[in-house]
Amino acid sequence: MSDASASTQIEADEKDFYEAFRRDYPIWWRITFLLPPLSTLVICLVVVVLGGILQLQNLLIAAALAFFFLGKFVILGSEQLSLDPFELFTLVVYMDIMTGMLLVFHAGFLFRIPYLGSRLLVVARDSQQLLAGHPWIRRATFIGITLYVMFPLAATGAVGAAIFGRLLGMSRLSTFLAICLGSILGCGIMVYGSVLIDKYIGRDNPMLTIGGVAIVTALILLLNYRYRKMKQRSQAN
């Protein structure tokens, strides 16, 4: 199947589910669709009231770094972002859960949004090809999705997991629960890493900033490289 045909089929399947979900479960459709944006707005207002504009700015910068580049590694940079590791833990888990909720239950709508929809379809197509090239993932199901979300890259997480869950034939609820569990476990490991840094190295150590940035950057580049190679092998097969 060509890339265009695969994308069209994925889009059609998600559209069918979205319309059926909206028709058969209107209350849950509204909750899962409205909760992410409304809760985000409320959280931003609460942060401004309790911590001020600067605190909100720090959270938004951390959210952007986590989503586009650092992934869960952002938790290790709590000192540089003027945030507590547990604040970053809460932020990243919240982002994963809300993103997962939208993608698991409303991909049919999101795929129709200009630019965003085409980008999500590329992720869905890549996930389909990756799954076809690595059949062992099919046997992993819930555990596999959980481990996938635990993987600390920005390129993985809730977006890919939501799509993988559908391709694996999992229920929407099981996929969403796996995303929640994987995010909590993955972010928990990063918090533990941050505690070890404070205990054995110290945030004031100048080598922490230099070496830490270099190591995390190298890990991100290496993991992204390995991820791309896996996709390329899957496409070749």
C-alpha positions, 0 to 999 in steps of 0.5 A: 500500500502506498503512503497516500493510500495508507494515510487515506485509510487511516483517516477514513477509519478514524473518521468513522470511529469519531462519528460513531463515538459522537453519536453513541456517547455524546456526554463522553465525547464532550468531556474528552473533547472539552476537558484538555483545552478548558483545564489547560486554561484554568491551570494557566489562570491559577498559575498566574494568580498564585505564582505570577506571569513569570511562573506561567512563562517558565511552565510554557517554556518547559512545555514547549521544550518537552513537546518539541525537543527534550521530551521527559528529559526536561525534568532533569533541567528543573534548576535551569527552568526555575521549576521543581522536578515534581512541578515538571513531573506534573506538567509532562504527565498532564501533557501526555494525558491530555494529548492522549485523550484527544488523539485516542478519542478525537483523531478523526477531528484532528486529522481534518485540521489544516497542517496539524492533520497532515502532520498527525497522519504522517505520524500515523503512517510511520507508526503503521510501517514501524508496526509492520516491520516489527511484529513483536510489538503486536504481542506486547499490546498494553505493556508495549504501549506503556513502554513506548510512552515511557521512552523519553523522546519528544518524538514518541509519547502520547501521540505515537502511542494513541495511534499504535493502540488503534493499530494493535486492536486495543480498545480506546480505554486500554490505550488511554490507560496505557498512556497514563501509566507509561507517562507516570512511570517514565516521568517518575524515572526522570524525577529519580534521576533529578534526585540523584543529581542533587544528591551526588553531583549538586546543582552548583557544579559547573560540570553539571551544566556543561556535561549534562547538556552534552550528555542529554543532547547526545542521548536525544540525537542517538535515540532519534537516530535509532528511531529513524533507522527503525522506521527506514528499515520498516519502510524498506520491508 
